[in-house]
Amino acid sequence: MTAHALSVVIALGVCTTAAAQTSVVTVKAPADIGGPLFAPKGDRVAASVGRDRISVWSVPDGRLIQTLEVPARPAAKLFAAGGDQLLVALRDGTIELRAVASGATVRRMKADAAQSTLATTDDGRLLASAADERITLWDASGKVTRTFAHEFGDVAALAFSPDGTVLASAGLDANVHLWDVATGQRKASVPDQLVATFALTFTVDGKSLLMAGAAGTIEVVDVATASVTRRLPAQKYAVFALSVSPDGKTLAAACFDVDGATRPAPVTIWDLGSGRLLRRLAPGTPEAIGFGPDGQLRYMLMKGPELTIGVTSPPANRRSGS
């Protein structure tokens, strides 16, 4: 598919401090942008443009790579492992695997409802999708292999362990579950969750699950026992996204203001070993975050037809920040 011509305005500036070096690029599309996300390597971003397109840009230069036509703004989307393909969950329950380079549809999967949450294993072998309280597990051929379910409440987040053997799910019913992918059985549930969890990610070694949400507290859960082993100092903002650096030492959390979604909210950067807050990055209202293989943190801000992409070097773990 030929990419639509998009006018791209690039404003590149570099701000250097003792703690970090940040570059910022802004891309402008012909219609409002929504639902931005990073590729696993942090070298691409994708976002819905208007009601019937998804555009993909390169990072950090903001170059337009491709624009994919879709019948309507998707319910969810996610880069497949490697970032060369994009999973697009349509409103009719169809999940399409699209090649970024050509825009062509590689595979179609059909669910009985629009899938609002997606997750894949690191090797791309398995896909998990959720609609309402139901979770479906798909293999690489698009065949359904397992189904799971929360008792009630929509599933808000999904995450696979690095080895793909455990699936974590968080629901708006405030339940967080750990599922055995091979058997389809629920391994355990994390106790004493009083409010909804919006963000899940595993540590690099897969031994801990990191989770956060409306309470503003990031919790470290031991996967073997499903018990909370540590709580990082609470922040006044809710957390909607978590990302761990490739070396496993640094955690980033994207926040939003529960008193007003359009109010500025920070990205907090933590030393995972000590649980210390290293830095608050306050670029505006973040829409997505992700570390690249270089250890630099990517974040995105969105306003109407403009998408701002920032790339920053987190402070060294031995330093503390505020």
N, C-alpha and C positions, 0 to 999 in steps of 0.2 A: 504494500500500500504506500502511495506517495504521501509524504508528510505535508500537512497543510502549512502554508507560509504563516509564520507567527512573527510579529514585530517583537524583537528582543532588545530591551534596553539594558545595557550592562553598566553598572556604576561600581567600580572596583576600588576599594580603599583598604589600606592596611594600617592597623593600629597596634603599636608595639608597647608592651609594658614589661615589667620585671617578671610577671607571672605568666603571661600568655601572649601569643601573637594571633591576631584575628584578621581574616579577610572576609569581605562581604560582597556578594554579587546579587543584583536584582534583575529578574526576568519579568517581562510584561507580556501578557497574553491578550487576545481580542475579546475575552469574556471572563467572567468571574471564575476564580480558581478555588478548588475545594479538595479536601481529603489528601493532602500531600504526604508522601512517604519516601524514605530512603531505600536504596538497594542495600543488600547485606554488606557489600564492600564500601558503601558510602560514596561511590563514584557516580551515582545517578540518582535523580529524583523523578518521581511521577506524581501527577496531580490531575484531577478532573478539570476540564476547561469547558465552561458552559454546561449544557445538558447532554451533549452527544459526542464528546471527545475526551481522550486522555492523552496528555503530552508527557514526554520524557525528555529531561535535560541532563547534560553532563555536569559534574561537579569537579573542580570549583569554578569553571569558566562560564557556566550558564548556557552552553551551546545546545540548541534544540537538536535532539537525536531523531525523534519520531513523534507523530501524532496518530493515535489509533481512533478509528470511528467506532462508537458503540450506540446501541439503540436508545439508551437513556442513561442518565448518571447512575453508575453502579452502586450496589448496596455495600460493597467492599472491594478492595483490591490489595494485592501483595506481590512483591517481586518474588519469583521463584529462586531457588538456590543458584547463586552465581550472578544473578541480575540480568541475564540475557533474555529472560521470559517474564511475562507479567500475568498473574492470575487475576481474573476479573469476574466478580460475582454479580450477575445481573438480577434485576428485580423479579424475573419470572422463575428463578431457581436455577438457571443455567450458570455453570462456572466455566469460563473459557480460559484456556492457556494460550496466550498470545506471544508471538516472537517479537521482541522489541525492534530488531533490525528491519524487519519487513512489515510488521503489523499483522501478519497472517495468523489465522487461528490454527494452532497445533493440535489441540484436543478440546472436546466438549464433555462436560459432566453434567448430569441432570439431577437436581435435588427437588424435593416437593415444595420448597419455600425459599424465598430469598435468603441467602447466607450472609449474615451481617458481620461475622468475625472469621478470620482466616489465620492459619499458622502452618509452617512447613518445617520438616526436619532439615538439619544442616546439609545433608546430602541430597535433599529433594526427593527422597524415596517415598515419603508420606505427606499427605495434606490433611489437616483437620479444619473443619468448617462448622459453624454454629448458626442455628436459626432458633430464636426464642430460647427455650431451655435445653434443646436437643443438640448434640454434637455428633458429627459424622466423620469417620476416618476413611480416607481414600488412599489406594496405592498408586504407583506411578502410571499404571494403565488407565486410571480413572474408575476403577472398581471399588465399590463400598466394601470395606473389610470389617469395620466395627461401628457400633453406635453407643453413645453414652448419654446420660441425661442428669441435669440437676433436678431437684424435687420441684422447684418452682423458680420463677424469675429468669430473665434473659441472661445468656452468657455474655459477659462483657470483655473477657480476655482469655486467650489461649497461648500456651508456650510449650514447646518440646524441650526435653533435656538434650544436652549436646550429643549424646549417643542415640537419641531417638527412642529410648525404651520407656520413658515416662512422659505423659501429657498432663500438664497442669491446666486447670480451668477455674475461672473466677466468675461468679454470677452476681447479678443485682440483688439476689436474695442473701448476700453477704457470705455465701459459702465458697470456700476454696478447696478443690479436690485434686488428688493425685491419682492418675489412672495408669494401670499396667497396659501398655500398648499391645503386648503379645497376647494377653488373655482377655482383655476387655473388662477386667475387674477393677473396681475402685480399691486402690491400695490403702488410702487413708484420706482423712479430711483434716484441715488445719482448724483447731478449735478456737473458740472465743472471738470470732469475727463479728463485730457489732455493726459495722457499716460496709458499704460496697467497696470491693477492690476493683480498680480499673487497669492496673498494670502488673504484669508478671514477666520475669525473666530468670533464667538459671545462671549461676556462676559458671565460669569456664570449665571447672572440673566436674560440674553436675552434682556436686554434693549438697548444694544449698539452692533454695528457691528464694528469690527476692520479690517482694510484693508490696504494693502501696495503693492508696486510693483516697476516698473521701476524708479519711481521718488525718491525712497529711503526714503520717508516720511510715517510714520504710522499715519493713520487718524482714529479718533473715530467718528462713525456715530450714531446719535440717531435714533433708529429703527422707533419710532412713527412718526417722521417728515422727515426722510431720509436726514437730514442735518448734515453736519460735525460740531461737537461741539468742537473738539480739534485736533491739529496736534502736534505730538511729534517732537522734534528737528530732522531735516533732517540729514541723514548720507550719505556718499559718495557712498555707495553700494546699489544696488537694493535688494529688499526683496522678497524671494520666499516662505517663510513659516512662520506662526505665531502659537503660542501656549500659552494658558492661564493656570496658575497654578490652582489646584483644589479649593483653597480658594479665587480665583478671584483677588488676589492682585498683582500678578506678570505676566508680559508678556515677552515672549522670541521671538526673530525674527532671522531667519536664512537668511544670505545675500550671494550675489555673486558679483564678480567684473565685471562690464559691459565692462571693457576694456580687459578682458580675463577670461574665465570661469574657467581655471585651476589655477588662482592666488589665494592665500589665502584670505579668507574673514571671518569676525567675526560672532559670535552669540551675539546679543545685548540683555541685560536683563534690563527690565524697571519696575519701580514702577507705576502701573496703576493709583493709587489714585492721585499722584502728577505729573505724567508724566516725572519723573526724570530718567535719565539713571543711572542704578546701577552698571553695569559692562559690559565690552566687553570681551567675551570669544573668544580667537583666536586659536582654535585647528588646523586650516588648512582650507580646503574648505568643509563646512558642507553639507551633503546630505539630512538630515532629523533631526527634533527635536520633542520633546514631553515631557510633564510632566507626572510623575507617581502619583498615589494616595498619595505617601509619600512626595510630593512637590519637589522632586528632578528632575532636568532637565536631559533628555537623549539627546545625539546628536550622529550622525553617520558621519564618514568619509569613503571614498571609494577610493581604488586604485587597479585597476586590479582585482586579485582574493582575495584581502584582504579587510575586513570590520572592521573598528575600532569603538567600542561603548564606549562612555564616559558617566558617570553618575556623576553629580555635584550638590552640594547644593548651590543654588543662595544666594547671600548676603542678609542679613536682609533688609527689605524695609526701615528701618530708616537710613541705611547707603547709601552713594553715592559712585560711583566708576567711573573709566575711562578706 
